[in-house]
Amino acid sequence: MMTGSFRKGARVKWNRGQGVGRGRISERFERQVERRIEGAVVRRNGSSRDPAYLVAADSGCEVLKLGSELSPA
């Protein structure tokens, strides 16, 4: 069974610092992926069992998360 499987456009949330981030799935990756986000290189090892997702956060930035780090919002 896949962990945290979401479709493009799905609303998701994740823990961040002292609160919860929320956003919408933009892309899905079933392989290692790397993105430069706000000047930092972010990597996730996506797989068919635990895909990586590029998420358009409600705050206006992008985040790269594994499905296991996300839950439905």
N, C-alpha and C positions, 0 to 999 in steps of 0.2 A: 504494500500500500504506500502511495506517495504521501509525503509530508507536505502540508501547506501548498496545495495545488490551486492556483488562481488563474482566471482568464484575464486577458487584456481588458482594461476598463473597470475591473472589479475594485471596490472600495476596501481598503485594508487599514490595519493599525499595527503599531509596534511600540515597544517600550523604548524610551529615550531619556537618559538622564533622570530628571525629577518628574517626568510626565510621560505622555503618550503622544506619538506622532500619528498622523492620519494622512492618507493620500489615495491615489488611484494608480493601478498597474499600467505602465506604459509598454514594457517589453519583458519577455521571458527568455531565459537562457538555460539550456541543459548542458552547459560546458563552462569551463573557467572563463570569467569575464573580468575586464578591468576598465574602469572609467575614471576620468579626472573630474572630481566634484568639488567645487569651491576651493580649487588649488591643491587638493590632496588626491593622491592616487588611491582608489578604493578597489579591492579585489574580492571576488567571491568565487568559490569553487562549486558552481552549479552542476547538477547532475539530473538524470531522469527521475531519481528518487527524491531529490531535494533541489528543485530548480532555483536559480537566482532571478531576481526581479528588479528592474529599474522602476522606481516608483516616483511619480510626480506628487510631491508632498503638498498639502494644503498651504504650507508656509511659503510656497513658491520655489523651493529648491528641489533638487532630485536626490534620491537616496538609492543605494544598491543594497538589497537585503536578500537573504535566503528565505525560501518558503517557510522553513522552520522558525524563522524570526517574526513571521507575520501571522495575524489572525484577521478574520472577517470583521469589517467595521459596521 
